[in-house]
Amino acid sequence: MKFSGKIAIITGASVGIGRAVAHILAQNGVNVILLDVNYEKLLEVKDELKAYNLAVELYDCDISNEENVNKVILDVINKYGQIDYLINNAGIWRFWDSFVNVSAQDWEKIINVNVLGTVFITKATLPYMQKQKFGRIVNVASVAGVYGNALMSPYSATKGAIISLTKALAKEVATDGILVNSVSPGMV
């Protein structure tokens, strides 16, 4: 597969899986657009990726803010004219408490990032992929979304939602040349 000249957006790109994906894609000639709420860490990633001599764009972006997401995607399209890959990796997972102790505000925060954030950026990106008749979307779910983890009910519920969303969207856009998949890693 030819990766050179492709454009990938990676959410949650400052640490962990998102950061590793940025490195792998850059090693394979993909220009990377990195989104995260931790801009200082994104600067570190950009510095690490300099050796590949590719475009690396950074956006301080809270994906739970639909207006912010729409501005970022429009800016990427204006600069590059395409989006080939979307890696939906951003998520809140460092939250442990018993189900009865989880506040409504905590539920909302986790749902807003883990589910709605994925929805917002996918919804903003999808029309451009449909227009170019090509796209690859990878949603990072979790084994917690498959099996459920004690003391992680909100996280487990949101990752289960991502798995179901992936299946539904994959069926909807397959005829547009767009593949939608999810991965469910364990502890990383």
Disulfide bonds with the S-S distance in Angstrom:
none
